Amino acid sequence: MHVGFLGVSEISLVFGGLNKIYLLEDDKPRMESTNKSEEITEMVCLQSDLQDGQMKQVVVDNHKILLVRNKGEFTAVGGLCTHYGVPLIKGALVGDRVRCPLHGACFNTKTGDIEEFPGLDCLPTYKVKVEDGKVYITAGKKMQNKRVKEMSVRVPGVSHTFVIIGGGPASLQCAETLRQNPNEGRIIIVSKDEQLPLDKTKLSKAMNIEIEKILLRQGDFFQKYGIEVWTKKEVMSVDTEAKTVTLNDGTKQHYDQLLISTGARPRPLQCPGAELKNVKLLQSYKDAIEIHQISVGKRAVIVGTSFIGMEVAAYLSDKASSVTVIGNSKFPFQSSLGPDIGKVTMQMLEEKKVKFYMCNGVTEIRGENGKVKEVVLKNGEVLPADIVIVGIGVIPNTDFLKGTLVEIDSQKAVVVDKFMRTNIPDIFGAGDVVSFPLPLVGHRRVNIGHWQLAQAHGRIAGLSMLNQHVPINTVPYFWTMLLGKGIRYAGYGEGYTEIVFKGSTEEKKFLAFYIKDDQVVAAASMNFDPAVSRVAEMLLMGKKITKTQAQSDDLSWLQLP
C-alpha cells in the first residue's frame, strides 16, 4: 500500500485483503487499491481547477499524467511525449489533440493514439471520474510511459508479401501500420544498413552514441510481430512486370506490394582530392563513429552550413583541436531560416572557437600518403586539415529504378500522389526519396527531407497498401540542436518575402514568422515554446495567419501559456 503521503485525518480499514483509504476532513489524495484489480485511484484536483480547453499535469504513483478538460469531459493520458519524453503540459492543446512543444508529435487526448510524428508509440490512457466536485484518476500499478498500438502477427498460411526497400523511419512506420490495421501477411524490410532501423537524427548531434540507445525498435520487437529485417542487403533492380526485386547477392524476392523508401544519400564534393581518405560523408552509424574517432584532437574542416554541417561543427567544437566551417552564403541556414537566425547560430559557434569562411567554397583537397592534408578555398587560402566532413545536400536514392516505368522527376525523386502511390500499380513511395503533393502549398509537389514527414509518409503508404485511402495531410516540422539550444521550425517557407520577429535573436529567445503574400507560411523559434507547435496546429487546420497578426504586439491569438 502507498501510504507515504497520508495525513493524520485518514483511517485505514482492512477487510479480508481489501485495502481502502478514505479522507475524513481534508482534500488530500484518496487511494483505492485491490489485490484483485491491481489498480490505484487518486484524487488529483478539483473539478473547478480546469476549464474547457485546459490541461494540467498531475502525478499518480510517481508517474506524470496529462489531465485534459474538453467540452465538459475529463480525459487522462500519459504526460510524457513518447518520442523523447518531453512533458506534454508544455505543449499546445487544440481540441482533442496535444502537440509536443519540441518536435511536434501529436497525440489524441481521448485515445492516447499518436496522430502526428516523430515517435512510434502511443500514450497510455487512464480512467477518470468526477465525484463531489473532485477529479479522480484510476491507473494500474504497473504504469508505463508508452503504449505500443495493438498489432497483429505474421500468419504462415497468408502468402501476401509486402517488400519495403530502405531501413529508415518511413519503412518502419509503414511496417507497423500494416500490422496495426491489422494484416497477417509477410513483411520484409530490406536495408543496406548494418543495424536495425535507428534514430539517425542523433548521428550528427551525438556522434559517439552507443547503438543500443538509438535503435528505434529492439530485435525482439520485430520477431514478436513477424517483421523481417534484412540488413546489409541492397536492392539493385526492380522488375515491375514480374513483381520481383533483385538484391546485391543476386537473389530475387517476389512482392505483391512494394514500398520505395530508400531515402537520400549525401551529395559528394566535386573537386580534385575529394576521393582522399578522411574526406567523409555522414549517412550511417559507422560514418558517425569514424568521424568522431578521426576528429578528436585533430583539425576538422566542414563543408556546408546547413543542418548536418552546423550540428557536426557544434559537436566537434570541444573535441577537435580546431573546427573550420566553409559555406557558400553569407550566413549559415540563410536559405532556410534567414540571415538573422543564421547570424546568431554562427556567433554561438564562433564563441566556441569555430572559424567560418563564408561566401566561399572548396576548389581542391590536397593530400599526403593518400590522406587529407589541406583544403584550398576559392579565395586562394589554404587550410590545414586532418579530416574533411561534407554536408552539401543530398540526392534521392533512385538509381536502382533505371529501366523501370516508375516516374522520377528532374531531381531524381520518385513522384507519388496524395496517397503515396506511384504511377505503377502496387508500388508506393515514402520519405526523403519522394516528391509528394503538400496541402500547405496547394498540393504542389515538393521533396522535403524531414524525419517527421518520412514517418507521416510511411503511415499513409501503409494504409494505401491496405486499400485504406487516407490523403497525406501534414505540416512539415523539423528541429536542430546547437550547443544545447534548440531551433524549431514548422511550415513551408520557400519563397517567403519577409520575416517578422518577436523577441530577440541576440538574446537567443525569439519567434520568427515567415511571410508570403501577406500570410504566415512558416515559423521558427528558439526558447519560445510552444509557439511553433501552436502555429503548426493552426496551419494544419487551414487557419490563415495574417501578416498583421504576426506584426501585432498582441499574440493572444497564439494562446501561449
C-alpha positions, 0 to 999 in steps of 0.5 A, a space after each residue: 500500500 502507498 501510504 507515504 503521503 497520508 495525513 493524520 485525518 485518514 483511517 485505514 480499514 482492512 477487510 479480508 485483503 481489501 485495502 481502502 483509504 478514505 479522507 475524513 476532513 481534508 482534500 488530500 489524495 484518496 487511494 483505492 487499491 485491490 489485490 484483485 484489480 491491481 489498480 490505484 485511484 487518486 484524487 488529483 484536483 478539483 473539478 473547478 481547477 480546469 476549464 474547457 480547453 485546459 490541461 494540467 499535469 498531475 502525478 499518480 504513483 510517481 508517474 506524470 499524467 496529462 489531465 485534459 478538460 474538453 467540452 465538459 469531459 475529463 480525459 487522462 493520458 500519459 504526460 510524457 511525449 513518447 518520442 523523447 519524453 518531453 512533458 506534454 503540459 508544455 505543449 499546445 492543446 487544440 481540441 482533442 489533440 496535444 502537440 509536443 512543444 519540441 518536435 511536434 508529435 501529436 497525440 489524441 487526448 481521448 485515445 492516447 493514439 499518436 496522430 502526428 510524428 516523430 515517435 512510434 508509440 502511443 500514450 497510455 490512457 487512464 480512467 477518470 471520474 468526477 465525484 463531489 466536485 473532485 477529479 479522480 484518476 484510476 491507473 494500474 500499478 504497473 504504469 508505463 510511459 508508452 503504449 505500443 498500438 495493438 498489432 497483429 502477427 505474421 500468419 504462415 498460411 497468408 502468402 501476401 508479401 509486402 517488400 519495403 526497400 530502405 531501413 529508415 523511419 518511413 519503412 518502419 512506420 509503414 511496417 507497423 501500420 500494416 500490422 496495426 490495421 491489422 494484416 497477417 501477411 509477410 513483411 520484409 524490410 530490406 536495408 543496406 544498413 548494418 543495424 536495425 532501423 535507428 534514430 539517425 537524427 542523433 548521428 550528427 548531434 551525438 556522434 559517439 552514441 552507443 547503438 543500443 540507445 538509438 535503435 528505434 525498435 529492439 530485435 525482439 520487437 520485430 520477431 514478436 510481430 513477424 517483421 523481417 529485417 534484412 540488413 546489409 542487403 541492397 536492392 539493385 533492380 526492380 522488375 515491375 512486370 514480374 513483381 520481383 526485386 533483385 538484391 546485391 547477392 543476386 537473389 530475387 524476392 517476389 512482392 505483391 506490394 512494394 514500398 520505395 523508401 530508400 531515402 537520400 544519400 549525401 551529395 559528394 564534393 566535386 573537386 580534385 582530392 575529394 576521393 582522399 581518405 578522411 574526406 567523409 560523408 555522414 549517412 550511417 552509424 559507422 560514418 558517425 563513429 569514424 568521424 568522431 574517432 578521426 576528429 578528436 584532437 585533430 583539425 576538422 574542416 566542414 563543408 556546408 552550413 546547413 543542418 548536418 554541417 552546423 550540428 557536426 561543427 557544434 559537436 566537434 567544437 570541444 573535441 577537435 583541436 580546431 573546427 573550420 566551417 566553409 559555406 557558400 552564403 553569407 550566413 549559415 541556414 540563410 536559405 532556410 531560416 534567414 540571415 538573422 537566425 543564421 547570424 546568431 547560430 554562427 556567433 554561438 559557434 564562433 564563441 566556441 572557437 569555430 572559424 567560418 569562411 563564408 561566401 566561399 567554397 572548396 576548389 581542391 583537397 590536397 593530400 599526403 600518403 593518400 590522406 587529407 592534408 589541406 583544403 584550398 578555398 576559392 579565395 586562394 587560402 589554404 587550410 590545414 586539415 586532418 579530416 574533411 566532413 561534407 554536408 552539401 545536400 543530398 540526392 534521392 536514392 533512385 538509381 536502382 529504378 533505371 529501366 523501370 516505368 516508375 516516374 522520377 522527376 528532374 531531381 531524381 525523386 520518385 513522384 507519388 500522389 496524395 496517397 503515396 502511390 506511384 504511377 505503377 500499380 502496387 508500388 508506393 513511395 515514402 520519405 526523403 526519396 519522394 516528391 509528394 503533393 503538400 496541402 500547405 502549398 496547394 498540393 504542389 509537389 515538393 521533396 522535403 527531407 524531414 524525419 517527421 514527414 518520412 514517418 507521416 509518409 510511411 503511415 499513409 503508404 501503409 494504409 494505401 497498401 491496405 486499400 485504406 485511402 487516407 490523403 497525406 495531410 501534414 505540416 512539415 516540422 523539423 528541429 536542430 540542436 546547437 550547443 544545447 539550444 534548440 531551433 524549431 521550425 514548422 511550415 513551408 517557407 520557400 519563397 517567403 518575402 519577409 520575416 517578422 520577429 518577436 523577441 530577440 535573436 541576440 538574446 537567443 529567445 525569439 519567434 520568427 514568422 515567415 511571410 508570403 503574400 501577406 500570410 504566415 507560411 512558416 515559423 521558427 523559434 528558439 526558447 519560445 515554446 510552444 509557439 511553433 507547435 501552436 502555429 503548426 496546429 493552426 496551419 494544419 487546420 487551414 487557419 490563415 495567419 495574417 501578416 498583421 497578426 504576426 506584426 501585432 504586439 498582441 499574440 493572444 491569438 497564439 494562446 501561449 501559456 
